[in-house]
Amino acid sequence: MDLSLTPEQEELVRTLRAFARKELAPHSRDWDRSGEFPWQTWRQMGELGLLGLRMPPAYGGQESDYLTFGLAMEEIARGDFGCTYGLQLAGLAGEIVGANGTEEIKKRWLPPTARGEEVIALALTEPGVGSDAAHLACRAERDGDGYLITGEKSGISLAMVARSAVLFARTGVGGGARGVTAFLVPLDLPGVSRSPMRDMGSHSVGRGVLAFDHVRVPDSHRLGEEGQGFYQVMRGFDYNRVGIALACLGAAQISLEETMDYVKERRAFGKTLATFEGVSFKIAEAATHIDACRGLCYRALCLADRGRPHTKESAMTKWWAPKLAVETIHQCLLFHGHYGYTDELPFEQRMRDVIGLEIGDGTAEVMKTIVARELMGRESRPY
Ligand SMILES: Cc1cc2nc3c(=O)[nH]c(=O)nc-3n(C[C@H](O)[C@H](O)[C@H](O)COP(=O)(O)OP(=O)(O)OC[C@H]3O[C@@H](n4cnc5c(N)ncnc54)[C@H](O)[C@@H]3O)c2cc1C
């Protein structure tokens, strides 16, 4: 499989690398400390077309290929990990709403999201249900020409700044995946309330709890047919997980590059740190693992771009890359000695940020269950 980049993709990488260095990295620590949502940067990302990468062009998007989306995730993460949530959530909403929304909904919600003026959250997880996402408790009950939504969504990224959410609720009588339906729910409707969660990382993005108490939405806010919601979001997760993996690798790669610069300068026992094999071999190993993992990510996205199955490859990247990134950034922090432990250097923040996506969008255990199922068939499934 040819994994080389097109001239346009190479140009995009150059542009975004400069954008991340000049516009994101200098502010990343302040965003982390203040927890303030960077609206102005969201608009800049909108101007660059980053928030419309997976949206239809008729509604302000680019509908770019999946590999381009992954490259953008990797480059943005080099400057600020939190900003990659913009790409992935606008991407998921763009795909689900773009493919299943009514004309009215698409026109209302997609263009301002692509411009970075509004945010659409993705509300799947609940207080009692995360990995086992097919067994949601949140209900949408028929009410004339609409639905009444009741339930709670927990751990939702961008919950405090989002204007609306793609929400998954049970419409069917059965308990499984077939009873789940997606809705576009404006978050200023009567009966919606929200509260923030105090996270260890990605402070500027933040997560929160969204509660829905008999919230009425008209039929036009249903996304696609009843019973399709679970499959819509899982299709999105298949490519988005690779985007997350590449974001984690972006954070690991920049950490490694900064560490290589440092160990070439820092001296101990009369020599630079780079001359000690205890240091240089670990750097060589991390670079090897990152390269190998990036290759798997590109292959998964190239398969997606060719319309070929990529569930297995996607799940492989989603357990491997976040773990590799945490380990690499941790080692980079240690190579900076006592300076590495301060919040003046970016390593502790990057570690806190990346750990979140060891969990978000599916944990390592769930990813390995998917890989095993794809390799060995349903006989390997524990449930
Ligand atoms: C940073 C972050 C951002 C998030 N953003 C969003 C968002 O925007 N929207 C949204 O809907 N959700 C979001 N989530 C929620 C996330 O998707 C869930 O946390 C995740 O799916 C895991 O669910 P859970 O937390 O309920 O863990 P649980 O399902 O309770 O799992 C707890 C532990 O048990 C393990 N486990 C569970 N089942 C198995 C099994 N079969 N075999 C082995 N081990 C198992 C898990 O791996 C995990 O270690 C986010 C989470 C984080 C941390």
The ligand as an SDF file (V2000), in Angstrom:
LIG
                    3D

 53 58  0  0  0  0  0  0  0  0999 V2000
  -10.8730   12.7820   28.2690 C   0  0  0  0  0  0  0  0  0  0  0  0
  -12.2190   12.1370   28.0190 C   0  0  0  0  0  0  0  0  0  0  0  0
  -13.0630   12.6640   27.0770 C   0  0  0  0  0  0  0  0  0  0  0  0
  -14.3210   12.0870   26.8760 C   0  0  0  0  0  0  0  0  0  0  0  0
  -15.1840   12.6620   25.9890 N   0  0  0  0  0  0  0  0  0  0  0  0
  -16.4150   12.1080   25.7930 C   0  0  0  0  0  0  0  0  0  0  0  0
  -17.3770   12.7310   24.9250 C   0  0  0  0  0  0  0  0  0  0  0  0
  -17.1120   13.7980   24.3410 O   0  0  0  0  0  0  0  0  0  0  0  0
  -18.5840   12.1430   24.7530 N   0  0  0  0  0  0  0  0  0  0  0  0
  -18.9120   10.9660   25.3680 C   0  0  0  0  0  0  0  0  0  0  0  0
  -20.0100   10.4690   25.1750 O   0  0  0  0  0  0  0  0  0  0  0  0
  -18.0280   10.3610   26.2230 N   0  0  0  0  0  0  0  0  0  0  0  0
  -16.8110   10.9120   26.4490 C   0  0  0  0  0  0  0  0  0  0  0  0
  -15.9140   10.3220   27.3330 N   0  0  0  0  0  0  0  0  0  0  0  0
  -16.3170    9.1090   28.0250 C   0  0  0  0  0  0  0  0  0  0  0  0
  -15.5790    7.8740   27.4840 C   0  0  0  0  0  0  0  0  0  0  0  0
  -15.9800    7.5540   26.1790 O   0  0  0  0  0  0  0  0  0  0  0  0
  -15.8100    6.7300   28.4780 C   0  0  0  0  0  0  0  0  0  0  0  0
  -15.1650    7.1260   29.6700 O   0  0  0  0  0  0  0  0  0  0  0  0
  -15.2110    5.4100   28.0040 C   0  0  0  0  0  0  0  0  0  0  0  0
  -15.9530    4.8840   26.9330 O   0  0  0  0  0  0  0  0  0  0  0  0
  -15.1490    4.3740   29.1370 C   0  0  0  0  0  0  0  0  0  0  0  0
  -16.3710    4.2640   29.7950 O   0  0  0  0  0  0  0  0  0  0  0  0
  -16.4510    4.3800   31.3990 P   0  0  0  0  0  0  0  0  0  0  0  0
  -15.7150    5.6030   31.7850 O   0  0  0  0  0  0  0  0  0  0  0  0
  -17.8630    4.2770   31.7880 O   0  0  0  0  0  0  0  0  0  0  0  0
  -15.6430    3.1500   31.9270 O   0  0  0  0  0  0  0  0  0  0  0  0
  -16.2320    1.6720   32.2020 P   0  0  0  0  0  0  0  0  0  0  0  0
  -16.9540    1.1990   31.0110 O   0  0  0  0  0  0  0  0  0  0  0  0
  -16.9290    1.6620   33.5080 O   0  0  0  0  0  0  0  0  0  0  0  0
  -14.8550    0.8640   32.3510 O   0  0  0  0  0  0  0  0  0  0  0  0
  -14.0570    0.9560   33.5390 C   0  0  0  0  0  0  0  0  0  0  0  0
  -12.8470    0.0430   33.3620 C   0  0  0  0  0  0  0  0  0  0  0  0
  -13.2760   -1.2920   33.1240 O   0  0  0  0  0  0  0  0  0  0  0  0
  -12.7060   -1.7810   31.9220 C   0  0  0  0  0  0  0  0  0  0  0  0
  -13.6330   -2.6410   31.1870 N   0  0  0  0  0  0  0  0  0  0  0  0
  -14.9320   -2.3700   30.8490 C   0  0  0  0  0  0  0  0  0  0  0  0
  -15.4360   -3.3840   30.1280 N   0  0  0  0  0  0  0  0  0  0  0  0
  -14.4320   -4.2810   29.9710 C   0  0  0  0  0  0  0  0  0  0  0  0
  -14.3330   -5.5520   29.3170 C   0  0  0  0  0  0  0  0  0  0  0  0
  -15.3470   -6.0920   28.6260 N   0  0  0  0  0  0  0  0  0  0  0  0
  -13.1450   -6.2240   29.4010 N   0  0  0  0  0  0  0  0  0  0  0  0
  -12.0980   -5.6830   30.0860 C   0  0  0  0  0  0  0  0  0  0  0  0
  -12.1490   -4.5040   30.7160 N   0  0  0  0  0  0  0  0  0  0  0  0
  -13.2900   -3.8250   30.6680 C   0  0  0  0  0  0  0  0  0  0  0  0
  -12.3930   -0.5300   31.1060 C   0  0  0  0  0  0  0  0  0  0  0  0
  -11.3750   -0.7890   30.1580 O   0  0  0  0  0  0  0  0  0  0  0  0
  -11.9730    0.4410   32.1820 C   0  0  0  0  0  0  0  0  0  0  0  0
  -10.6220    0.2760   32.5020 O   0  0  0  0  0  0  0  0  0  0  0  0
  -14.6850   10.9040   27.5750 C   0  0  0  0  0  0  0  0  0  0  0  0
  -13.8050   10.3690   28.5130 C   0  0  0  0  0  0  0  0  0  0  0  0
  -12.5900   10.9780   28.7560 C   0  0  0  0  0  0  0  0  0  0  0  0
  -11.6800   10.4000   29.8110 C   0  0  0  0  0  0  0  0  0  0  0  0
  1  2  1  0
  2  3  1  0
  2 52  2  0
  3  4  2  0
  4  5  1  0
  4 50  1  0
  5  6  2  0
  6  7  1  0
  6 13  1  0
  7  8  2  0
  7  9  1  0
  9 10  1  0
 10 11  2  0
 10 12  1  0
 12 13  2  0
 13 14  1  0
 14 15  1  0
 14 50  1  0
 15 16  1  0
 16 17  1  0
 16 18  1  0
 18 19  1  0
 18 20  1  0
 20 21  1  0
 20 22  1  0
 22 23  1  0
 23 24  1  0
 24 25  2  0
 24 26  1  0
 24 27  1  0
 27 28  1  0
 28 29  2  0
 28 30  1  0
 28 31  1  0
 31 32  1  0
 32 33  1  0
 33 34  1  0
 33 48  1  0
 34 35  1  0
 35 36  1  0
 35 46  1  0
 36 37  1  0
 36 45  1  0
 37 38  2  0
 38 39  1  0
 39 40  1  0
 39 45  2  0
 40 41  1  0
 40 42  2  0
 42 43  1  0
 43 44  2  0
 44 45  1  0
 46 47  1  0
 46 48  1  0
 48 49  1  0
 50 51  2  0
 51 52  1  0
 52 53  1  0
M  END
$$$$
